[in-house]
């Protein structure tokens, strides 16, 4: 499995700094939610993988946002934490 933690930490660090809106001249802060799906594990077409990533994104948001989640984690929790293929 790929490790997305280093990438997430870099993105999170950049987002946490916020950015300055020129027009308002003030710093704005945003949150970051990401859904991660892997080809071909979660689908063999672009559409299938995108659908899984979108599902994972909305799961991350429903858990309070400002986080990332793998689609496999959703499937794993649906199975009651049992191993899956």
PDB file with SEQRES, HELIX, SHEET and CRYST1 records, atoms N, CA, C and O in Angstrom:
SEQRES   1 A   85  UNK UNK UNK UNK UNK UNK UNK UNK UNK UNK UNK UNK UNK          
SEQRES   2 A   85  UNK UNK UNK UNK UNK UNK UNK UNK UNK UNK UNK UNK UNK          
SEQRES   3 A   85  UNK UNK UNK UNK UNK UNK UNK UNK UNK UNK UNK UNK UNK          
SEQRES   4 A   85  UNK UNK UNK UNK UNK UNK UNK UNK UNK UNK UNK UNK UNK          
SEQRES   5 A   85  UNK UNK UNK UNK UNK UNK UNK UNK UNK UNK UNK UNK UNK          
SEQRES   6 A   85  UNK UNK UNK UNK UNK UNK UNK UNK UNK UNK UNK UNK UNK          
SEQRES   7 A   85  UNK UNK UNK UNK UNK UNK UNK                                  
HELIX    1 AA1 UNK A    5  UNK A   16  1                                  12    
HELIX    2 AA2 UNK A   46  UNK A   62  1                                  17    
HELIX    3 AA3 UNK A   71  UNK A   78  1                                   8    
SHEET    1 AA1 2 UNK A  34  UNK A  36  0                                        
SHEET    2 AA1 2 UNK A  68  UNK A  70  1                                        
CRYST1    1.000    1.000    1.000  90.00  90.00  90.00 P 1           1          
ATOM      1  N   UNK A   1       0.844  -1.184   0.000  1.00  0.00           N  
ATOM      2  CA  UNK A   1       0.000   0.000   0.000  1.00  0.00           C  
ATOM      3  C   UNK A   1       0.885   1.241   0.000  1.00  0.00           C  
ATOM      4  O   UNK A   1       1.967   1.249   0.586  1.00  0.00           O  
ATOM      5  N   UNK A   2       0.414   2.266  -0.654  1.00  0.00           N  
ATOM      6  CA  UNK A   2       1.150   3.514  -0.717  1.00  0.00           C  
ATOM      7  C   UNK A   2       0.985   4.281   0.581  1.00  0.00           C  
ATOM      8  O   UNK A   2      -0.058   4.195   1.229  1.00  0.00           O  
ATOM      9  N   UNK A   3       2.002   5.023   0.962  1.00  0.00           N  
ATOM     10  CA  UNK A   3       1.908   5.859   2.151  1.00  0.00           C  
ATOM     11  C   UNK A   3       1.649   7.291   1.718  1.00  0.00           C  
ATOM     12  O   UNK A   3       2.498   7.918   1.085  1.00  0.00           O  
ATOM     13  N   UNK A   4       0.482   7.803   2.058  1.00  0.00           N  
ATOM     14  CA  UNK A   4       0.124   9.169   1.702  1.00  0.00           C  
ATOM     15  C   UNK A   4       0.399  10.135   2.840  1.00  0.00           C  
ATOM     16  O   UNK A   4       0.209  11.341   2.683  1.00  0.00           O  
ATOM     17  N   UNK A   5       0.845   9.627   3.984  1.00  0.00           N  
ATOM     18  CA  UNK A   5       1.068  10.479   5.151  1.00  0.00           C  
ATOM     19  C   UNK A   5       2.063  11.607   4.884  1.00  0.00           C  
ATOM     20  O   UNK A   5       1.781  12.747   5.253  1.00  0.00           O  
ATOM     21  N   UNK A   6       3.226  11.340   4.254  1.00  0.00           N  
ATOM     22  CA  UNK A   6       4.157  12.452   4.007  1.00  0.00           C  
ATOM     23  C   UNK A   6       3.548  13.551   3.129  1.00  0.00           C  
ATOM     24  O   UNK A   6       3.738  14.738   3.392  1.00  0.00           O  
ATOM     25  N   UNK A   7       2.828  13.154   2.104  1.00  0.00           N  
ATOM     26  CA  UNK A   7       2.173  14.120   1.220  1.00  0.00           C  
ATOM     27  C   UNK A   7       1.116  14.906   1.985  1.00  0.00           C  
ATOM     28  O   UNK A   7       1.020  16.125   1.846  1.00  0.00           O  
ATOM     29  N   UNK A   8       0.319  14.200   2.796  1.00  0.00           N  
ATOM     30  CA  UNK A   8      -0.724  14.846   3.595  1.00  0.00           C  
ATOM     31  C   UNK A   8      -0.109  15.867   4.544  1.00  0.00           C  
ATOM     32  O   UNK A   8      -0.633  16.972   4.683  1.00  0.00           O  
ATOM     33  N   UNK A   9       0.988  15.516   5.193  1.00  0.00           N  
ATOM     34  CA  UNK A   9       1.625  16.426   6.151  1.00  0.00           C  
ATOM     35  C   UNK A   9       2.111  17.700   5.466  1.00  0.00           C  
ATOM     36  O   UNK A   9       1.992  18.790   6.026  1.00  0.00           O  
ATOM     37  N   UNK A  10       2.658  17.570   4.261  1.00  0.00           N  
ATOM     38  CA  UNK A  10       3.116  18.747   3.517  1.00  0.00           C  
ATOM     39  C   UNK A  10       1.940  19.640   3.119  1.00  0.00           C  
ATOM     40  O   UNK A  10       1.991  20.859   3.280  1.00  0.00           O  
ATOM     41  N   UNK A  11       0.890  19.021   2.602  1.00  0.00           N  
ATOM     42  CA  UNK A  11      -0.298  19.789   2.227  1.00  0.00           C  
ATOM     43  C   UNK A  11      -0.908  20.476   3.440  1.00  0.00           C  
ATOM     44  O   UNK A  11      -1.251  21.657   3.388  1.00  0.00           O  
ATOM     45  N   UNK A  12      -1.040  19.727   4.533  1.00  0.00           N  
ATOM     46  CA  UNK A  12      -1.645  20.253   5.757  1.00  0.00           C  
ATOM     47  C   UNK A  12      -0.843  21.435   6.287  1.00  0.00           C  
ATOM     48  O   UNK A  12      -1.416  22.442   6.702  1.00  0.00           O  
ATOM     49  N   UNK A  13       0.470  21.313   6.274  1.00  0.00           N  
ATOM     50  CA  UNK A  13       1.339  22.391   6.742  1.00  0.00           C  
ATOM     51  C   UNK A  13       1.141  23.652   5.898  1.00  0.00           C  
ATOM     52  O   UNK A  13       1.050  24.756   6.435  1.00  0.00           O  
ATOM     53  N   UNK A  14       1.076  23.483   4.592  1.00  0.00           N  
ATOM     54  CA  UNK A  14       0.880  24.627   3.702  1.00  0.00           C  
ATOM     55  C   UNK A  14      -0.484  25.274   3.923  1.00  0.00           C  
ATOM     56  O   UNK A  14      -0.593  26.500   3.942  1.00  0.00           O  
ATOM     57  N   UNK A  15      -1.511  24.468   4.089  1.00  0.00           N  
ATOM     58  CA  UNK A  15      -2.863  24.984   4.290  1.00  0.00           C  
ATOM     59  C   UNK A  15      -2.985  25.677   5.643  1.00  0.00           C  
ATOM     60  O   UNK A  15      -3.659  26.701   5.751  1.00  0.00           O  
ATOM     61  N   UNK A  16      -2.347  25.137   6.671  1.00  0.00           N  
ATOM     62  CA  UNK A  16      -2.427  25.725   8.011  1.00  0.00           C  
ATOM     63  C   UNK A  16      -1.855  27.137   8.074  1.00  0.00           C  
ATOM     64  O   UNK A  16      -2.240  27.927   8.936  1.00  0.00           O  
ATOM     65  N   UNK A  17      -0.939  27.452   7.165  1.00  0.00           N  
ATOM     66  CA  UNK A  17      -0.367  28.797   7.137  1.00  0.00           C  
ATOM     67  C   UNK A  17      -1.380  29.828   6.670  1.00  0.00           C  
ATOM     68  O   UNK A  17      -1.218  31.021   6.925  1.00  0.00           O  
ATOM     69  N   UNK A  18      -2.418  29.377   5.990  1.00  0.00           N  
ATOM     70  CA  UNK A  18      -3.399  30.298   5.450  1.00  0.00           C  
ATOM     71  C   UNK A  18      -2.815  31.061   4.274  1.00  0.00           C  
ATOM     72  O   UNK A  18      -1.695  30.798   3.835  1.00  0.00           O  
ATOM     73  N   UNK A  19      -3.584  31.999   3.779  1.00  0.00           N  
ATOM     74  CA  UNK A  19      -3.103  32.830   2.681  1.00  0.00           C  
ATOM     75  C   UNK A  19      -3.751  34.196   2.798  1.00  0.00           C  
ATOM     76  O   UNK A  19      -4.798  34.352   3.425  1.00  0.00           O  
ATOM     77  N   UNK A  20      -3.120  35.174   2.191  1.00  0.00           N  
ATOM     78  CA  UNK A  20      -3.610  36.547   2.289  1.00  0.00           C  
ATOM     79  C   UNK A  20      -4.403  36.885   1.031  1.00  0.00           C  
ATOM     80  O   UNK A  20      -3.916  36.727  -0.089  1.00  0.00           O  
ATOM     81  N   UNK A  21      -5.628  37.351   1.236  1.00  0.00           N  
ATOM     82  CA  UNK A  21      -6.448  37.821   0.125  1.00  0.00           C  
ATOM     83  C   UNK A  21      -6.062  39.269  -0.156  1.00  0.00           C  
ATOM     84  O   UNK A  21      -6.215  40.133   0.708  1.00  0.00           O  
ATOM     85  N   UNK A  22      -5.571  39.531  -1.341  1.00  0.00           N  
ATOM     86  CA  UNK A  22      -5.117  40.879  -1.686  1.00  0.00           C  
ATOM     87  C   UNK A  22      -6.211  41.924  -1.494  1.00  0.00           C  
ATOM     88  O   UNK A  22      -5.969  43.012  -0.973  1.00  0.00           O  
ATOM     89  N   UNK A  23      -7.395  41.575  -1.917  1.00  0.00           N  
ATOM     90  CA  UNK A  23      -8.492  42.538  -1.865  1.00  0.00           C  
ATOM     91  C   UNK A  23      -8.852  42.910  -0.425  1.00  0.00           C  
ATOM     92  O   UNK A  23      -9.143  44.072  -0.141  1.00  0.00           O  
ATOM     93  N   UNK A  24      -8.835  41.936   0.479  1.00  0.00           N  
ATOM     94  CA  UNK A  24      -9.214  42.190   1.873  1.00  0.00           C  
ATOM     95  C   UNK A  24      -8.021  42.530   2.762  1.00  0.00           C  
ATOM     96  O   UNK A  24      -8.191  43.071   3.854  1.00  0.00           O  
ATOM     97  N   UNK A  25      -6.833  42.218   2.301  1.00  0.00           N  
ATOM     98  CA  UNK A  25      -5.604  42.453   3.066  1.00  0.00           C  
ATOM     99  C   UNK A  25      -5.631  41.766   4.427  1.00  0.00           C  
ATOM    100  O   UNK A  25      -5.144  42.308   5.419  1.00  0.00           O  
ATOM    101  N   UNK A  26      -6.194  40.590   4.457  1.00  0.00           N  
ATOM    102  CA  UNK A  26      -6.191  39.819   5.705  1.00  0.00           C  
ATOM    103  C   UNK A  26      -5.944  38.349   5.404  1.00  0.00           C  
ATOM    104  O   UNK A  26      -6.184  37.869   4.295  1.00  0.00           O  
ATOM    105  N   UNK A  27      -5.460  37.653   6.417  1.00  0.00           N  
ATOM    106  CA  UNK A  27      -5.137  36.230   6.271  1.00  0.00           C  
ATOM    107  C   UNK A  27      -6.422  35.404   6.387  1.00  0.00           C  
ATOM    108  O   UNK A  27      -7.258  35.645   7.258  1.00  0.00           O  
ATOM    109  N   UNK A  28      -6.554  34.429   5.492  1.00  0.00           N  
ATOM    110  CA  UNK A  28      -7.713  33.543   5.454  1.00  0.00           C  
ATOM    111  C   UNK A  28      -7.222  32.117   5.692  1.00  0.00           C  
ATOM    112  O   UNK A  28      -6.195  31.705   5.152  1.00  0.00           O  
ATOM    113  N   UNK A  29      -7.960  31.377   6.497  1.00  0.00           N  
ATOM    114  CA  UNK A  29      -7.602  29.990   6.793  1.00  0.00           C  
ATOM    115  C   UNK A  29      -8.683  29.062   6.256  1.00  0.00           C  
ATOM    116  O   UNK A  29      -9.874  29.371   6.310  1.00  0.00           O  
ATOM    117  N   UNK A  30      -8.252  27.939   5.746  1.00  0.00           N  
ATOM    118  CA  UNK A  30      -9.184  26.947   5.221  1.00  0.00           C  
ATOM    119  C   UNK A  30      -8.844  25.584   5.808  1.00  0.00           C  
ATOM    120  O   UNK A  30      -7.774  25.392   6.386  1.00  0.00           O  
ATOM    121  N   UNK A  31      -9.762  24.647   5.654  1.00  0.00           N  
ATOM    122  CA  UNK A  31      -9.482  23.268   6.063  1.00  0.00           C  
ATOM    123  C   UNK A  31      -9.299  22.428   4.800  1.00  0.00           C  
ATOM    124  O   UNK A  31      -9.619  22.856   3.691  1.00  0.00           O  
ATOM    125  N   UNK A  32      -8.780  21.233   5.001  1.00  0.00           N  
ATOM    126  CA  UNK A  32      -8.467  20.371   3.867  1.00  0.00           C  
ATOM    127  C   UNK A  32      -8.982  18.964   4.142  1.00  0.00           C  
ATOM    128  O   UNK A  32      -8.596  18.336   5.127  1.00  0.00           O  
ATOM    129  N   UNK A  33      -9.842  18.479   3.280  1.00  0.00           N  
ATOM    130  CA  UNK A  33     -10.343  17.102   3.372  1.00  0.00           C  
ATOM    131  C   UNK A  33     -10.018  16.404   2.058  1.00  0.00           C  
ATOM    132  O   UNK A  33     -10.239  16.953   0.978  1.00  0.00           O  
ATOM    133  N   UNK A  34      -9.487  15.180   2.163  1.00  0.00           N  
ATOM    134  CA  UNK A  34      -9.081  14.441   0.967  1.00  0.00           C  
ATOM    135  C   UNK A  34      -9.583  13.006   1.051  1.00  0.00           C  
ATOM    136  O   UNK A  34      -9.489  12.365   2.097  1.00  0.00           O  
ATOM    137  N   UNK A  35     -10.113  12.512  -0.053  1.00  0.00           N  
ATOM    138  CA  UNK A  35     -10.487  11.107  -0.177  1.00  0.00           C  
ATOM    139  C   UNK A  35      -9.499  10.426  -1.107  1.00  0.00           C  
ATOM    140  O   UNK A  35      -9.227  10.924  -2.200  1.00  0.00           O  
ATOM    141  N   UNK A  36      -8.962   9.294  -0.681  1.00  0.00           N  
ATOM    142  CA  UNK A  36      -7.925   8.605  -1.451  1.00  0.00           C  
ATOM    143  C   UNK A  36      -8.441   7.256  -1.945  1.00  0.00           C  
ATOM    144  O   UNK A  36      -8.962   6.458  -1.166  1.00  0.00           O  
ATOM    145  N   UNK A  37      -8.292   7.012  -3.235  1.00  0.00           N  
ATOM    146  CA  UNK A  37      -8.620   5.715  -3.833  1.00  0.00           C  
ATOM    147  C   UNK A  37      -7.445   5.313  -4.716  1.00  0.00           C  
ATOM    148  O   UNK A  37      -6.741   6.166  -5.257  1.00  0.00           O  
ATOM    149  N   UNK A  38      -7.246   4.018  -4.855  1.00  0.00           N  
ATOM    150  CA  UNK A  38      -6.106   3.513  -5.624  1.00  0.00           C  
ATOM    151  C   UNK A  38      -6.564   2.669  -6.818  1.00  0.00           C  
ATOM    152  O   UNK A  38      -7.471   1.844  -6.714  1.00  0.00           O  
ATOM    153  N   UNK A  39      -5.912   2.904  -7.936  1.00  0.00           N  
ATOM    154  CA  UNK A  39      -6.096   2.080  -9.129  1.00  0.00           C  
ATOM    155  C   UNK A  39      -5.065   0.966  -9.067  1.00  0.00           C  
ATOM    156  O   UNK A  39      -3.914   1.255  -8.740  1.00  0.00           O  
ATOM    157  N   UNK A  40      -5.383  -0.245  -9.348  1.00  0.00           N  
ATOM    158  CA  UNK A  40      -6.667  -0.848  -9.705  1.00  0.00           C  
ATOM    159  C   UNK A  40      -7.396  -1.453  -8.509  1.00  0.00           C  
ATOM    160  O   UNK A  40      -8.390  -2.158  -8.685  1.00  0.00           O  
ATOM    161  N   UNK A  41      -6.916  -1.185  -7.298  1.00  0.00           N  
ATOM    162  CA  UNK A  41      -7.530  -1.770  -6.102  1.00  0.00           C  
ATOM    163  C   UNK A  41      -8.995  -1.361  -5.961  1.00  0.00           C  
ATOM    164  O   UNK A  41      -9.846  -2.193  -5.649  1.00  0.00           O  
ATOM    165  N   UNK A  42      -9.287  -0.086  -6.190  1.00  0.00           N  
ATOM    166  CA  UNK A  42     -10.643   0.414  -5.998  1.00  0.00           C  
ATOM    167  C   UNK A  42     -11.420   0.584  -7.291  1.00  0.00           C  
ATOM    168  O   UNK A  42     -12.534   1.107  -7.271  1.00  0.00           O  
ATOM    169  N   UNK A  43     -10.870   0.161  -8.394  1.00  0.00           N  
ATOM    170  CA  UNK A  43     -11.568   0.249  -9.667  1.00  0.00           C  
ATOM    171  C   UNK A  43     -10.581   0.198 -10.813  1.00  0.00           C  
ATOM    172  O   UNK A  43      -9.402   0.516 -10.657  1.00  0.00           O  
ATOM    173  N   UNK A  44     -11.080  -0.204 -11.959  1.00  0.00           N  
ATOM    174  CA  UNK A  44     -10.206  -0.312 -13.129  1.00  0.00           C  
ATOM    175  C   UNK A  44     -10.491   0.758 -14.175  1.00  0.00           C  
ATOM    176  O   UNK A  44      -9.822   0.813 -15.207  1.00  0.00           O  
ATOM    177  N   UNK A  45     -11.471   1.599 -13.915  1.00  0.00           N  
ATOM    178  CA  UNK A  45     -11.743   2.719 -14.815  1.00  0.00           C  
ATOM    179  C   UNK A  45     -11.594   4.017 -14.036  1.00  0.00           C  
ATOM    180  O   UNK A  45     -11.693   4.039 -12.809  1.00  0.00           O  
ATOM    181  N   UNK A  46     -11.356   5.088 -14.765  1.00  0.00           N  
ATOM    182  CA  UNK A  46     -11.240   6.402 -14.139  1.00  0.00           C  
ATOM    183  C   UNK A  46     -12.492   6.713 -13.329  1.00  0.00           C  
ATOM    184  O   UNK A  46     -12.411   7.185 -12.194  1.00  0.00           O  
ATOM    185  N   UNK A  47     -13.643   6.445 -13.924  1.00  0.00           N  
ATOM    186  CA  UNK A  47     -14.917   6.730 -13.270  1.00  0.00           C  
ATOM    187  C   UNK A  47     -15.070   5.975 -11.952  1.00  0.00           C  
ATOM    188  O   UNK A  47     -15.512   6.548 -10.956  1.00  0.00           O  
ATOM    189  N   UNK A  48     -14.709   4.701 -11.940  1.00  0.00           N  
ATOM    190  CA  UNK A  48     -14.819   3.895 -10.717  1.00  0.00           C  
ATOM    191  C   UNK A  48     -13.898   4.409  -9.614  1.00  0.00           C  
ATOM    192  O   UNK A  48     -14.306   4.524  -8.458  1.00  0.00           O  
ATOM    193  N   UNK A  49     -12.658   4.714  -9.976  1.00  0.00           N  
ATOM    194  CA  UNK A  49     -11.698   5.199  -8.979  1.00  0.00           C  
ATOM    195  C   UNK A  49     -12.130   6.567  -8.454  1.00  0.00           C  
ATOM    196  O   UNK A  49     -12.025   6.838  -7.257  1.00  0.00           O  
ATOM    197  N   UNK A  50     -12.613   7.423  -9.342  1.00  0.00           N  
ATOM    198  CA  UNK A  50     -13.089   8.742  -8.929  1.00  0.00           C  
ATOM    199  C   UNK A  50     -14.278   8.625  -7.977  1.00  0.00           C  
ATOM    200  O   UNK A  50     -14.364   9.362  -6.995  1.00  0.00           O  
ATOM    201  N   UNK A  51     -15.185   7.707  -8.265  1.00  0.00           N  
ATOM    202  CA  UNK A  51     -16.346   7.495  -7.400  1.00  0.00           C  
ATOM    203  C   UNK A  51     -15.904   7.058  -6.000  1.00  0.00           C  
ATOM    204  O   UNK A  51     -16.457   7.524  -5.004  1.00  0.00           O  
ATOM    205  N   UNK A  52     -14.920   6.174  -5.920  1.00  0.00           N  
ATOM    206  CA  UNK A  52     -14.405   5.717  -4.621  1.00  0.00           C  
ATOM    207  C   UNK A  52     -13.714   6.854  -3.876  1.00  0.00           C  
ATOM    208  O   UNK A  52     -13.887   6.998  -2.666  1.00  0.00           O  
ATOM    209  N   UNK A  53     -12.936   7.659  -4.588  1.00  0.00           N  
ATOM    210  CA  UNK A  53     -12.265   8.804  -3.962  1.00  0.00           C  
ATOM    211  C   UNK A  53     -13.290   9.802  -3.444  1.00  0.00           C  
ATOM    212  O   UNK A  53     -13.119  10.366  -2.363  1.00  0.00           O  
ATOM    213  N   UNK A  54     -14.349  10.020  -4.206  1.00  0.00           N  
ATOM    214  CA  UNK A  54     -15.415  10.935  -3.797  1.00  0.00           C  
ATOM    215  C   UNK A  54     -16.127  10.418  -2.549  1.00  0.00           C  
ATOM    216  O   UNK A  54     -16.430  11.191  -1.640  1.00  0.00           O  
ATOM    217  N   UNK A  55     -16.392   9.118  -2.503  1.00  0.00           N  
ATOM    218  CA  UNK A  55     -17.012   8.507  -1.322  1.00  0.00           C  
ATOM    219  C   UNK A  55     -16.119   8.702  -0.102  1.00  0.00           C  
ATOM    220  O   UNK A  55     -16.603   9.044   0.977  1.00  0.00           O  
ATOM    221  N   UNK A  56     -14.823   8.486  -0.272  1.00  0.00           N  
ATOM    222  CA  UNK A  56     -13.875   8.666   0.832  1.00  0.00           C  
ATOM    223  C   UNK A  56     -13.813  10.129   1.267  1.00  0.00           C  
ATOM    224  O   UNK A  56     -13.717  10.416   2.460  1.00  0.00           O  
ATOM    225  N   UNK A  57     -13.866  11.050   0.315  1.00  0.00           N  
ATOM    226  CA  UNK A  57     -13.861  12.476   0.637  1.00  0.00           C  
ATOM    227  C   UNK A  57     -15.045  12.837   1.525  1.00  0.00           C  
ATOM    228  O   UNK A  57     -14.877  13.513   2.540  1.00  0.00           O  
ATOM    229  N   UNK A  58     -16.233  12.394   1.152  1.00  0.00           N  
ATOM    230  CA  UNK A  58     -17.416  12.729   1.943  1.00  0.00           C  
ATOM    231  C   UNK A  58     -17.406  12.049   3.305  1.00  0.00           C  
ATOM    232  O   UNK A  58     -17.969  12.576   4.265  1.00  0.00           O  
ATOM    233  N   UNK A  59     -16.776  10.892   3.398  1.00  0.00           N  
ATOM    234  CA  UNK A  59     -16.612  10.244   4.702  1.00  0.00           C  
ATOM    235  C   UNK A  59     -15.673  11.074   5.579  1.00  0.00           C  
ATOM    236  O   UNK A  59     -15.933  11.250   6.769  1.00  0.00           O  
ATOM    237  N   UNK A  60     -14.591  11.581   5.000  1.00  0.00           N  
ATOM    238  CA  UNK A  60     -13.663  12.440   5.753  1.00  0.00           C  
ATOM    239  C   UNK A  60     -14.381  13.690   6.248  1.00  0.00           C  
ATOM    240  O   UNK A  60     -14.184  14.112   7.388  1.00  0.00           O  
ATOM    241  N   UNK A  61     -15.211  14.282   5.397  1.00  0.00           N  
ATOM    242  CA  UNK A  61     -15.973  15.469   5.794  1.00  0.00           C  
ATOM    243  C   UNK A  61     -16.975  15.140   6.893  1.00  0.00           C  
ATOM    244  O   UNK A  61     -17.157  15.925   7.825  1.00  0.00           O  
ATOM    245  N   UNK A  62     -17.627  13.980   6.789  1.00  0.00           N  
ATOM    246  CA  UNK A  62     -18.639  13.614   7.790  1.00  0.00           C  
ATOM    247  C   UNK A  62     -18.016  13.335   9.156  1.00  0.00           C  
ATOM    248  O   UNK A  62     -18.703  13.388  10.176  1.00  0.00           O  
ATOM    249  N   UNK A  63     -16.727  13.040   9.176  1.00  0.00           N  
ATOM    250  CA  UNK A  63     -16.015  12.805  10.440  1.00  0.00           C  
ATOM    251  C   UNK A  63     -15.431  14.093  11.013  1.00  0.00           C  
ATOM    252  O   UNK A  63     -14.613  14.051  11.932  1.00  0.00           O  
ATOM    253  N   UNK A  64     -15.842  15.212  10.482  1.00  0.00           N  
ATOM    254  CA  UNK A  64     -15.381  16.488  11.002  1.00  0.00           C  
ATOM    255  C   UNK A  64     -14.452  17.241  10.073  1.00  0.00           C  
ATOM    256  O   UNK A  64     -14.083  18.382  10.351  1.00  0.00           O  
ATOM    257  N   UNK A  65     -14.073  16.618   8.980  1.00  0.00           N  
ATOM    258  CA  UNK A  65     -13.224  17.274   7.995  1.00  0.00           C  
ATOM    259  C   UNK A  65     -11.800  17.472   8.473  1.00  0.00           C  
ATOM    260  O   UNK A  65     -11.394  16.975   9.523  1.00  0.00           O  
ATOM    261  N   UNK A  66     -11.056  18.211   7.671  1.00  0.00           N  
ATOM    262  CA  UNK A  66      -9.661  18.521   7.962  1.00  0.00           C  
ATOM    263  C   UNK A  66      -8.847  17.250   8.178  1.00  0.00           C  
ATOM    264  O   UNK A  66      -8.039  17.165   9.103  1.00  0.00           O  
ATOM    265  N   UNK A  67      -9.071  16.264   7.311  1.00  0.00           N  
ATOM    266  CA  UNK A  67      -8.410  14.969   7.437  1.00  0.00           C  
ATOM    267  C   UNK A  67      -8.397  14.290   6.067  1.00  0.00           C  
ATOM    268  O   UNK A  67      -8.964  14.807   5.104  1.00  0.00           O  
ATOM    269  N   UNK A  68      -7.757  13.147   5.989  1.00  0.00           N  
ATOM    270  CA  UNK A  68      -7.816  12.346   4.768  1.00  0.00           C  
ATOM    271  C   UNK A  68      -8.193  10.920   5.152  1.00  0.00           C  
ATOM    272  O   UNK A  68      -7.919  10.468   6.264  1.00  0.00           O  
ATOM    273  N   UNK A  69      -8.823  10.224   4.219  1.00  0.00           N  
ATOM    274  CA  UNK A  69      -9.222   8.845   4.472  1.00  0.00           C  
ATOM    275  C   UNK A  69      -9.081   8.044   3.183  1.00  0.00           C  
ATOM    276  O   UNK A  69      -9.332   8.543   2.086  1.00  0.00           O  
ATOM    277  N   UNK A  70      -8.677   6.803   3.343  1.00  0.00           N  
ATOM    278  CA  UNK A  70      -8.588   5.884   2.217  1.00  0.00           C  
ATOM    279  C   UNK A  70      -9.932   5.187   2.031  1.00  0.00           C  
ATOM    280  O   UNK A  70     -10.607   4.860   3.007  1.00  0.00           O  
ATOM    281  N   UNK A  71     -10.315   4.961   0.789  1.00  0.00           N  
ATOM    282  CA  UNK A  71     -11.555   4.246   0.512  1.00  0.00           C  
ATOM    283  C   UNK A  71     -11.545   2.875   1.177  1.00  0.00           C  
ATOM    284  O   UNK A  71     -12.584   2.407   1.642  1.00  0.00           O  
ATOM    285  N   UNK A  72     -10.380   2.222   1.229  1.00  0.00           N  
ATOM    286  CA  UNK A  72     -10.277   0.898   1.847  1.00  0.00           C  
ATOM    287  C   UNK A  72     -10.691   0.938   3.317  1.00  0.00           C  
ATOM    288  O   UNK A  72     -11.240  -0.039   3.827  1.00  0.00           O  
ATOM    289  N   UNK A  73     -10.436   2.059   4.008  1.00  0.00           N  
ATOM    290  CA  UNK A  73     -10.817   2.177   5.417  1.00  0.00           C  
ATOM    291  C   UNK A  73     -12.332   2.117   5.575  1.00  0.00           C  
ATOM    292  O   UNK A  73     -12.835   1.560   6.551  1.00  0.00           O  
ATOM    293  N   UNK A  74     -13.049   2.683   4.631  1.00  0.00           N  
ATOM    294  CA  UNK A  74     -14.514   2.655   4.681  1.00  0.00           C  
ATOM    295  C   UNK A  74     -15.000   1.223   4.514  1.00  0.00           C  
ATOM    296  O   UNK A  74     -15.862   0.762   5.263  1.00  0.00           O  
ATOM    297  N   UNK A  75     -14.449   0.526   3.536  1.00  0.00           N  
ATOM    298  CA  UNK A  75     -14.831  -0.867   3.307  1.00  0.00           C  
ATOM    299  C   UNK A  75     -14.482  -1.733   4.512  1.00  0.00           C  
ATOM    300  O   UNK A  75     -15.254  -2.613   4.893  1.00  0.00           O  
ATOM    301  N   UNK A  76     -13.336  -1.488   5.104  1.00  0.00           N  
ATOM    302  CA  UNK A  76     -12.881  -2.246   6.273  1.00  0.00           C  
ATOM    303  C   UNK A  76     -13.846  -2.047   7.439  1.00  0.00           C  
ATOM    304  O   UNK A  76     -14.213  -3.013   8.109  1.00  0.00           O  
ATOM    305  N   UNK A  77     -14.261  -0.802   7.688  1.00  0.00           N  
ATOM    306  CA  UNK A  77     -15.166  -0.543   8.811  1.00  0.00           C  
ATOM    307  C   UNK A  77     -16.557  -1.112   8.554  1.00  0.00           C  
ATOM    308  O   UNK A  77     -17.243  -1.506   9.497  1.00  0.00           O  
ATOM    309  N   UNK A  78     -16.987  -1.162   7.283  1.00  0.00           N  
ATOM    310  CA  UNK A  78     -18.282  -1.766   6.955  1.00  0.00           C  
ATOM    311  C   UNK A  78     -18.300  -3.254   7.283  1.00  0.00           C  
ATOM    312  O   UNK A  78     -19.349  -3.824   7.584  1.00  0.00           O  
ATOM    313  N   UNK A  79     -17.124  -3.875   7.222  1.00  0.00           N  
ATOM    314  CA  UNK A  79     -17.025  -5.309   7.500  1.00  0.00           C  
ATOM    315  C   UNK A  79     -16.778  -5.566   8.984  1.00  0.00           C  
ATOM    316  O   UNK A  79     -16.442  -6.685   9.372  1.00  0.00           O  
ATOM    317  N   UNK A  80     -16.941  -4.547   9.807  1.00  0.00           N  
ATOM    318  CA  UNK A  80     -16.760  -4.716  11.239  1.00  0.00           C  
ATOM    319  C   UNK A  80     -15.306  -4.871  11.642  1.00  0.00           C  
ATOM    320  O   UNK A  80     -15.003  -5.457  12.681  1.00  0.00           O  
ATOM    321  N   UNK A  81     -14.405  -4.348  10.821  1.00  0.00           N  
ATOM    322  CA  UNK A  81     -12.986  -4.408  11.147  1.00  0.00           C  
ATOM    323  C   UNK A  81     -12.317  -5.706  10.750  1.00  0.00           C  
ATOM    324  O   UNK A  81     -11.136  -5.906  11.037  1.00  0.00           O  
ATOM    325  N   UNK A  82     -13.051  -6.591  10.092  1.00  0.00           N  
ATOM    326  CA  UNK A  82     -12.456  -7.856   9.649  1.00  0.00           C  
ATOM    327  C   UNK A  82     -11.603  -7.628   8.413  1.00  0.00           C  
ATOM    328  O   UNK A  82     -11.851  -6.701   7.641  1.00  0.00           O  
ATOM    329  N   UNK A  83     -10.617  -8.460   8.231  1.00  0.00           N  
ATOM    330  CA  UNK A  83      -9.752  -8.362   7.053  1.00  0.00           C  
ATOM    331  C   UNK A  83     -10.575  -8.590   5.793  1.00  0.00           C  
ATOM    332  O   UNK A  83     -11.549  -9.343   5.811  1.00  0.00           O  
ATOM    333  N   UNK A  84     -10.194  -7.955   4.723  1.00  0.00           N  
ATOM    334  CA  UNK A  84     -10.896  -8.103   3.453  1.00  0.00           C  
ATOM    335  C   UNK A  84      -9.897  -8.333   2.338  1.00  0.00           C  
ATOM    336  O   UNK A  84      -8.700  -8.102   2.504  1.00  0.00           O  
ATOM    337  N   UNK A  85     -10.395  -8.788   1.206  1.00  0.00           N  
ATOM    338  CA  UNK A  85      -9.543  -9.027   0.035  1.00  0.00           C  
ATOM    339  C   UNK A  85      -9.752  -7.910  -0.958  1.00  0.00           C  
ATOM    340  O   UNK A  85      -9.134  -7.906  -2.023  1.00  0.00           O  
TER     341      UNK A  85                                                      
END                                                                             
